[in-house]
């Protein structure tokens, strides 16, 4: 594929997005890691406050800025683990206005990883319980739909099957 195509992998925290992104990278695809997962270590190293459990609004704004840079830097067929819409969800969930970037920076296809309790884990960076992940998924699903997307829900299946589904839908 020669043209620019941005494919979003979003959905439930702990739903297997990053694992799917790694599989796509192993298959030679261009991928962009979750901005939020890149903001966390930067903030922790610098003892910053833009952490979801300290200042969620600042965290959302940092993730949004990084997602815009990621979007602008895409080339060819690129797969994203979360992006502009997801950062907008963080910001609006904390009482902020929907960022204009949500309407401006578009993706060509959106896949959502649904809540999947069998693989969900709490860890150092994902400190919330599964119930919050489900509520966040509902917000994300609604945000993508309200932004005019028709997201495709990923099956709760092994990573190879998920990758095949995504690649088939995107490349034909």
KAMOMO-V383229 format. One record per helix or strand. SS is the DSSP state (2 for helix, 1 for strand). FROM is the first residue (numbers start at 1). TO is the last residue. If there is no record, write none. Layout:
# KAMOMO-V383229
ss & from & to
SS & FROM & TO
SS & FROM & TO
This chain:
# KAMOMO-V383229
ss & from & to
1 & 5 & 11
2 & 17 & 26
1 & 30 & 32
2 & 35 & 45
2 & 56 & 72
1 & 77 & 81
2 & 84 & 93
2 & 101 & 104
1 & 109 & 113
2 & 130 & 146
1 & 152 & 154
2 & 159 & 171
